[in-house]
C-alpha cells in the first residue's frame, strides 16, 4: 500500500463513528461466519432511545446495519458475525454502495474494517470496542505483537494505530487479550423493540 493510500486510510479512520480501531483486513474468513437471527430487527439505546441500530438479513450470512445517531446522522454498514475465543464479534465495513454514506465516505477515501465485541444478545445487546489508546500503548511496548502501522492524525497529531494483520492473526490477538481489564470499552446497551425480558448470554 503506497503513501497516498495510507493517507486515505487515516482520513477515513478519523471520521469513523466512535473510537473504533481501524483494520485494513476483515476479522473473518468465510468459514468463520455464523448467522444469528436474534440480531435482526430494530435496537434502541436503552438509556435515551434516541439512537438506533437496525439489522437486516443480507446474503451469505451477512447483515445490513443502519445506525442512526442521536444527532440524526445515519451510517450504513455490512456486518458479519463470528465467534473468536469466548466471545462473538461483529465485523463492520461501510456500505460503499449506499448513498446514505455520502458524507461519511468522503470521495476518494479507502474504507476500513472495525470490530465490535458482543457480550450478550438479550435482554439487551451489550457491545464493546477495543480501547484505541490501550492498543497504541501496547504496540509501542510490544511492536511485534500484531502487524500495524502508526499515523499522526488531527490537530494535535494524535497517534492512530491501524491494524494490518490478516484475519487469523487478528483473531489470535483478540483471543489472547479477551480478558484484559483495560482492553475493552463498553458501548451503550441496546434494547430490541418488542423483545421479551429474558437473557441469552453471548458466551
C-alpha positions as CSV (number, residue, x, y, z in Angstrom):
1,X,0.0,0.0,0.0
2,X,1.5,3.3,-1.1
3,X,1.8,6.5,0.9
4,X,-1.3,8.1,-0.6
5,X,-3.4,5.1,0.1
6,X,-2.2,5.2,3.8
7,X,-3.2,8.8,3.9
8,X,-6.7,7.9,2.7
9,X,-7.0,5.2,5.3
10,X,-6.1,7.7,8.1
11,X,-8.5,10.3,6.8
12,X,-11.3,7.7,6.7
13,X,-10.5,6.3,10.1
14,X,-10.5,9.8,11.6
15,X,-14.2,10.2,10.7
16,X,-15.2,6.7,11.7
17,X,-18.2,6.5,14.1
18,X,-16.9,6.5,17.7
19,X,-13.4,5.4,18.8
20,X,-13.1,2.2,16.8
21,X,-9.7,0.6,15.9
22,X,-9.4,0.5,12.1
23,X,-8.2,-2.6,10.3
24,X,-7.2,-3.0,6.6
25,X,-8.3,-6.6,6.6
26,X,-11.6,-8.2,7.9
27,X,-11.7,-10.2,11.1
28,X,-13.3,-13.2,9.4
29,X,-12.7,-15.7,6.7
30,X,-15.8,-17.2,5.0
31,X,-15.8,-20.5,7.1
32,X,-15.8,-18.4,10.3
33,X,-19.2,-16.7,9.6
34,X,-22.3,-17.5,11.5
35,X,-25.8,-16.0,11.4
36,X,-27.9,-15.3,14.5
37,X,-31.4,-14.3,13.6
38,X,-31.8,-12.7,17.1
39,X,-29.8,-9.7,15.8
40,X,-32.3,-9.0,13.0
41,X,-34.6,-6.1,14.0
42,X,-34.6,-2.6,15.5
43,X,-32.5,-1.9,18.6
44,X,-32.8,1.3,20.6
45,X,-30.3,2.8,23.0
46,X,-31.5,1.6,26.4
47,X,-30.9,4.9,28.3
48,X,-32.1,7.5,25.8
49,X,-33.8,5.6,23.0
50,X,-32.6,8.4,20.7
51,X,-30.0,6.3,18.9
52,X,-31.0,3.1,17.0
53,X,-29.3,0.2,15.2
54,X,-31.3,-1.7,12.6
55,X,-30.0,-5.1,11.5
56,X,-31.5,-6.7,8.3
57,X,-30.5,-10.0,6.8
58,X,-28.4,-10.0,3.6
59,X,-26.8,-12.7,1.6
60,X,-24.0,-15.1,2.6
61,X,-24.5,-14.9,6.4
62,X,-24.2,-11.1,6.5
63,X,-26.3,-8.2,7.8
64,X,-27.1,-4.7,6.7
65,X,-26.6,-2.5,9.7
66,X,-28.1,1.0,9.7
67,X,-27.1,3.2,12.6
68,X,-29.0,6.4,13.3
69,X,-27.2,8.5,15.9
70,X,-28.8,11.0,18.3
71,X,-27.8,13.9,16.0
72,X,-29.8,12.1,13.2
73,X,-26.6,11.2,11.3
74,X,-27.1,7.9,9.5
75,X,-24.4,5.3,8.7
76,X,-24.8,2.1,6.8
77,X,-22.6,-1.0,7.2
78,X,-22.3,-4.5,6.0
79,X,-21.9,-6.6,9.2
80,X,-20.5,-10.1,9.7
81,X,-20.8,-12.2,12.8
82,X,-18.3,-14.7,14.1
83,X,-17.0,-16.2,17.3
84,X,-13.4,-15.8,18.5
85,X,-12.5,-17.5,21.7
86,X,-15.2,-17.0,24.3
87,X,-17.0,-14.1,22.6
88,X,-18.9,-13.2,19.4
89,X,-17.7,-10.3,17.3
90,X,-19.2,-8.1,14.6
91,X,-17.0,-7.0,11.7
92,X,-18.3,-3.7,10.3
93,X,-17.5,-2.4,6.8
94,X,-19.1,0.7,5.4
95,X,-21.6,0.0,2.6
96,X,-19.9,1.9,-0.2
97,X,-23.0,1.5,-2.5
98,X,-25.4,3.2,-0.1
99,X,-25.9,6.8,-0.9
100,X,-26.7,7.5,2.8
101,X,-23.0,7.2,3.4
102,X,-22.0,10.0,1.0
103,X,-20.9,12.4,3.8
104,X,-19.3,9.6,5.7
105,X,-17.5,8.0,2.8
106,X,-15.8,11.2,1.6
107,X,-14.8,11.0,-2.1
108,X,-11.6,9.0,-2.7
109,X,-11.2,7.6,0.8
110,X,-10.4,4.0,1.4
111,X,-12.9,2.3,3.8
112,X,-11.6,0.2,6.7
113,X,-13.0,-2.6,8.8
114,X,-13.8,-2.2,12.5
115,X,-14.7,-4.8,15.2
116,X,-17.3,-4.8,17.9
117,X,-17.4,-7.5,20.7
118,X,-20.8,-8.9,21.7
119,X,-21.1,-9.5,25.5
120,X,-24.7,-10.7,25.2
121,X,-27.6,-10.6,22.8
122,X,-30.6,-10.4,25.1
123,X,-32.3,-8.9,27.0
124,X,-30.1,-6.0,25.9
125,X,-27.5,-6.1,23.2
126,X,-24.3,-5.3,25.1
127,X,-21.4,-4.3,22.9
128,X,-17.7,-3.3,23.5
129,X,-15.0,-1.9,21.3
130,X,-11.2,-2.2,21.7
131,X,-9.7,0.7,23.6
132,X,-7.7,2.5,20.9
133,X,-5.4,4.2,23.5
134,X,-4.6,0.8,25.0
135,X,-3.7,-0.6,21.6
136,X,-1.4,2.3,20.8
137,X,0.4,2.0,24.1
138,X,0.5,-1.8,23.9
139,X,2.1,-1.9,20.4
140,X,4.5,0.8,21.4
141,X,5.9,-1.5,24.1
142,X,5.3,-4.7,22.0
143,X,5.8,-3.7,18.4
144,X,5.9,-7.3,17.1
145,X,2.7,-8.4,18.9
146,X,0.4,-7.6,15.9
147,X,1.1,-6.2,12.4
148,X,0.2,-2.5,12.3
149,X,1.0,1.0,11.1
150,X,1.0,4.2,13.2
151,X,-0.1,7.5,11.8
152,X,-0.5,11.0,13.3
153,X,-3.9,12.5,12.9
154,X,-5.9,15.5,14.0
155,X,-4.8,19.0,15.0
156,X,-2.9,17.6,18.0
157,X,-1.1,14.9,16.0
158,X,-2.6,12.1,18.0
159,X,-1.2,8.6,17.2
160,X,-3.6,6.3,15.4
161,X,-2.9,2.6,15.2
162,X,-4.1,0.9,12.0
163,X,-4.1,-2.9,12.1
164,X,-2.7,-4.6,9.0
165,X,-2.7,-8.2,10.2
166,X,-4.5,-10.9,8.3
167,X,-7.8,-12.4,9.7
168,X,-6.4,-15.4,11.6
169,X,-3.7,-13.1,13.1
170,X,-6.3,-10.7,14.2
171,X,-8.4,-13.4,15.8
172,X,-5.4,-14.8,17.7
173,X,-4.7,-11.3,19.0
174,X,-8.3,-10.7,20.2
175,X,-8.5,-14.1,21.8
176,X,-5.2,-13.5,23.7
177,X,-6.5,-10.2,25.1
178,X,-10.2,-11.0,25.6
179,X,-9.9,-10.9,29.4
180,X,-7.8,-7.7,29.7
181,X,-9.4,-5.1,32.0
182,X,-8.3,-2.1,30.1
183,X,-8.6,-3.6,26.6
184,X,-12.3,-3.1,26.0
185,X,-14.6,-0.1,26.3
186,X,-18.3,-0.6,26.8
187,X,-20.8,1.0,24.4
188,X,-24.3,2.0,25.5
189,X,-26.6,-1.1,25.7
190,X,-29.3,-1.5,23.1
191,X,-32.8,-2.9,23.7
192,X,-34.6,-4.7,20.9
193,X,-38.0,-3.2,20.1
194,X,-40.7,-5.7,21.4
195,X,-38.1,-8.1,22.9
196,X,-39.1,-10.3,25.9
197,X,-37.3,-9.8,29.2
198,X,-35.2,-13.0,29.0
199,X,-31.5,-13.3,29.0
200,X,-29.4,-15.3,26.5
201,X,-25.7,-14.6,27.0
202,X,-23.4,-14.5,24.0
203,X,-20.7,-16.5,25.7
